[in-house]
Amino acid sequence: MGSENLADSKNSNFDCSTRNNVKRANFTCIIENISNYEIIFKPCGRRISNELYSNSYRESNKLCPGCRVKKSKIKDSHTFNFELDSNIKLSLDVYINAHDPGSKDYVSLFLRFNEFSCLKILALCKFSVSRIDGKEEYKSVVGLEKFDANKKSFLKSKLLPGNRLTIFFEIFYLCDNINTYGLSNATPIEETLNMFLVDMSRMLNSSRYCDCMIIVGNQKIKVHKCILDARSEVFHSMLKYKLTGFQEDIIEMSEFRLEVVKEMVNYIYTGKSPRIDEMAIEMVEIAEKYKLEGLKLIATESLLNSLNVVNVCEYLEKSDIYSAEILKEFAIRYIYLNGKEVVKSENWSRIVFCYPLLMARIFDVMVNID
C-alpha cells in the first residue's frame, strides 16, 4: 500500500446467524506509515481577544491563520466505516496523536453507531492490536454499552513499535425490536406519557378504591385488582374468579423482600423501576415468576451494564434459572471474550460442573457456530 493511501485497508467477516437476535461481526483495520501521523501540532500561542490559542488549540476556529493552515496539513486520525447490515452503520475513529491530556502515547478509539432503525443497540466489543507475528496484544474488552444517537464508546490501546497499526475489532450486538419509524421529534407523546405516569403513581399512593392487598411479612400494600389483572397473566389467573366480588382479596408474597415487591408494584403502575440497580437480580426473579417481561428487560439491562469478570458467572447462572435469555447470551459472549480472566474466578468451577448445557453454548460461541 503506497503512502498516498495510508489508512483505508479494512477486512471484515460478518456472521448473519443469530441466536435470540444477538449478532456477531469482526473486522481488521490497518493503518500504514504511522510515522506520518506522529507529527505533533503545537500552536503559536499568540493572544487574540485576551485568549490564548494554546488553551483550545483543537478548535480550528480559535487558531490564528498560520496555525490553522499548519494544523490542516497534519494527519492525526482516521475513520473506518462499517455496515453491519442494511439497517446498521457504524464508524471507528482512530486517533494516533493524543486526543486529550490523559491519552499521550496512546491510540484512542471511538466507536459510533451512526445509523440504525431500532430504538437502541446493546453492544459488547473487543479491540486488540496485532504484533508483527500476528498475535493479538493489548486486548481490551468494552463492557455492555447502550448506544443511542449520541452515545460513544471510548477506550485506549497502547501503540506498538513499527510503522503499521493493525486493529482487530469484534462486536456482539442486539437491536431493540421497537422501531422508531413514524415518531417525529414534534410528537408530544413524552409529555402526555409523563402526565399519565404521574396520575398512575398518585393512584397507587392514595389507596383510593383499592380492592386487593399484597401481604409481605407483616406489611401490607394496597392495590387494584384490575391493574394487576391487566399487567400480568399470572395475576390474571389468580384474580379472574374474584373480580366481581366486593371483598378485599389478599395475595401473599413471603418469598420476596418488601422492597422488591414494592418496586415490582411501582413498575406495574408506572412502567418504571427507579431502584432497579439496587436489586436487579431479585427483580429478574420476581419478573419471571409473575411474567412481567418489561420488568425483566429493565432488570436485564441493569445487569448488563454492571457485567464484569467477577460477577459474570453468577449472572450466567441466574439467567439460566430465571430464563433471562438476553442476559444469558451476552454473559456467554463476555466469558468468550475474557476467558483467561473468568476461569480464575471463584464461580467458574460451579458453571463447569453444574451447567453442562451452558458450557456447550460457550463452546459454540468459541468455535463460531453461535
N, C-alpha and C positions, 0 to 999 in steps of 0.2 A: 504494500500500500504506500503510495507516494506521500510526501509531506504536504502536498496540496489538499489531501483528503485525510485529515488527521483522525477523525473520530466518528466515522459512520459505519463501522463494522458491527453487525448485530446478527446473532443467530438465535433462533427460537425453536422451542419444542412445546407445542400446545396440545394438551390432552383433553379432549372433549368429553371423555367419560365422566360421569358424575355419580355420587352416592349421597343421597339427601341434599342434592344441589350444591355440594362443596366441590369446586372445580380446581384444577391444578394447571400451572403453566410454569415454564422455566426459560430463561434467556441468558445469552452470553453477550456482554458488552465489551468492546475492545477500543481503547484509545491508544493510538500510535504516537511516537515522538512527544512524550510527555514534557521533555525539556522546553518545548515551545510554549508550554502553559505555565512554566515556573517563574516567569518574569514577574516580579512583584511591583505593582503600581504604587508610587509614592507621590502624593500631591505636593505642589509647591508650598502650600501653607500660607499663601498671601491672605491678608484680611480684606474683605469687601463687606460693607454694611455691618462692620463690627462683628463679623462671624468668621471664624477660622474654617477654611475649606477642609482642612485635615480632620476636623471633628465629624464630618459627614461625607467623606470622600467617595463613598459608594453611590451617592446620589449625584448623577451626572449633571443635573440642573443646578447644582451648587458648586460646580468646579469652574475655574477660570477657563477661558477659551483654549489656552495652550494645554492645560491638563486634560481637558475634555478630548482633544484630538489624540493625545498620548494614550489615554485610557482606552479609547476605541480601537487601538491597534493591538492591544494585549488580549490574548486568549486566556481566560481563566475558568471556563466551564464548557460543558457540552450537554445537550439534551438528547436522550434516546426516547423515541416514541414507539409505543406498542399497542396492538389491538388484540385484546383477549378473545373477543368475539364481535359480532356485528353491532352489539349494543354497548360495549365497554372499551374505552380507550384510556390509556394511562401514559405517563411520561416519567422518566428517571433523569433528574438533573444531577450531573457530576461536577463538583467544584474542586479543581486541583489546588488553587490557592486558598488561603484562609478565608472562609466566608464570614467569620466573626472572630473576636479576640480569643475565644477559647478553642478554636479549631486550627491553630497554627500547626504545620507539619502533618496535617490530616487531610484525607479526602472526605468531603462532605457529600452525602447523598440525600436527595429529596425525592420522595415518591409521591406522585399526584395522580388521582383519578380525575381525568378531565371530562369525560362524557360517560354517562350511564343512565339507563332508562328506569332503573329501580329507585326506591326511596333511599336506600343506603346499602353499603357494602361492608361486610366484615372480612378482614384480610389478615393472614398470617404470612410473614415474609422472612426469607433468609437471604442475606447478602454474604458473599465471600470473595476474596481476592486470590487469584491464581499465582502460584510461584512459576519459575522458569520451567520446572519439570512437570507442570500441570496440576500439581497437588494443591488442594484448597488451603488457604491460610487466612487467618484473621476473620474467621466466621463470626457473623453477628446475626442473631435472630430477633426480629421485632415482634413483640407480643401482639396479641389480638388488638387490632386497631379498627375503629369505626370511622369510615371515610364518608364525609358528606361533601358538598360542593366546595367547601373551604378548608377541608382537612388536609394536612401534610404530615408525612412520617419522616422523622429526621434521625439519622444515626451517623457515626463516623467510623471509617476503617483506615488503618494505617497504610500509607503509601509504600509500596515495595520498591527496592532499588531497580534500576533498569530504565529503559526508555519506552516500555509498554505497560499499560494497565489493563488487566483483564478482570472484569467483574462478573461473577455468576450471580444470578438473581432467580430465586424460586418463590412462587407465591401460591398459596391456597386461599380461595376467596368464595364467599357466599353472598349472593344477591338477595335482598329482601324481595319477596314476591308481590309487594304492594307497588303498583305502578303509579307514578305521579302525573301521568299524561292527562291533560284536561283540567288540571288545577292551576290556575294562574295566580300570580302574586297579588292580584287585585281581589281575589276571592276572600270575603270577610269571614271565612269559616273558623279561623283560630279564635277570634274574639267571641263568636257565638258559642263555640265549644267550651271555652273557659267559663262563660257565664253559666252554661248548663252544669258543668262540673262543680262549680261553687254551689249551685242550688242543690245538687245531689249530696254534697258534703254537709250542707245545712240540714237536709232531710235526715241524714244519718245521725248527726249530733243532737238534733232536737228530740228524737224518740217519739215524735207525734205519729199517731196512727200505727205504731208498731204492733205487730200481731204474732211475733215469734221471738224466741230468746235463745241465744247461744250461751251455754254454760261451760266455763273453763275453770276447773277447780271450784273455788267459792266466788268467782267473779261472773258477772252477767253482762252480756252485750245484746241490746235490743235491736232487732232488725225487722225488715218487712219481707214476708213470705214471697210476695210477687217479684221482688227484686232478686232474691236468691234463686227462685224458680227460673227466671229469665236468663240468668247469667251462668248457671251451672246445671248440666244434665244430671249430675249426682243429686244436687239439692232438689231438682225437679222430681226425680224418682222418690225421694224421701217425703216430699210435701204434696204430691199430686192428689192424695186422698184426703188431705186436710185443708185444702184451700177454701172450702166452703164453710168450714167450721168457724165458730165465734170464739172458741177458747184460744188461749195463747199457747202455741206449740213450743216445745223445748228440743234443742239439738245439743247434745253433749260432745265436747271435743277434748277429752282428757289427755290425748296423746301428743298435743302440741302446747308450746308455751303460750301464755296470754298475749305477749307482744306479737307473736307470729300470727295468731288468729285475728287480732285487731288489724294487722297490716293486710291480711287477706280480705277482711271485710271492707277496709278502706278501698282496696282495689276493686272489689265487686261494685261499689257505689260510684267510684270516681274514675276508674281505669288507670289510677296512678298508685305508685308504691314508693313514697319518698324515703323510706328507711330500708330499701331493698339491699343495699350494700352491707348492712349490719347483719343480715340473716338470710343471705341468698340461698344457701344450701337448704335451709329449712323451708324457704319459700318454694323451691323446686319440689320438695316433698309434698307440701300441702296442696300445691297446684296440681300435682299428679293425682293425688287422692280425690280431689273434688273436680277434676277435669277442667281446670281453668287454663287453657292453652296460652292466652295472652299473658297471664301472670308468669307462667313457666318461661315464656320467651324473655320477659323482662329480667327474671332471675338468672336465666342463662346468659344474657348479655352482661350482667354484672359479674358473673363468674369468669366469663371470657376475658373481661378487662383486667382481672386480677390473676390470670393464669401465669404460673411460673414453675421453675424446676421443682420447688419444694412441694407445691400443692397439686401438681398435675395428676399424679396417681390417685389421690383422694377424689379429685373432681371426676376422673375417668370412672372410678368405682361407683360414685353417686349417680353419674349419668346413666350407667347401666342399670342400676337398681330402680331409678325413677323414670326411665325411658326418655331421657333428655337427649335426643338424637343429635342435635346441633352441637351441644357441649361435648358429646362423645366423639364426634368426628373431628372436631378441632383439637381436642385433647390428644387423640391418637396421632394427629399430624404434628402436634407440638412435641410429642415424645420422639417421633421420627426425626425431627429437626434438631433435637437436643439429646440424642440417645446417650452419648458418653456421660453427660451430667446426670440424666434421670436415673440410669441404672445404679448410681451410687446413693440414691435417696432411700430413706427408710421404708417407704411404702411399695417400692418396686417389686420386692420379693412376693408381696401379697398378690399383686396383679399376676405375676408369673405362675404361682401355684393355685390360685383360686379362680382365675378367669381365663381359661384356655381360648374361649371364643374371641375375647378382646386381644389376646396375643396373636391369634390368627389374623385379625383385622390390622394390627400393627405391621405384621409381616407383609400383608397385601400392599400396604402403603409403601413399605420399604422397597419392594420389588416392582413398584409402579403398576399394579393391577387394581388400584382402588377406583 
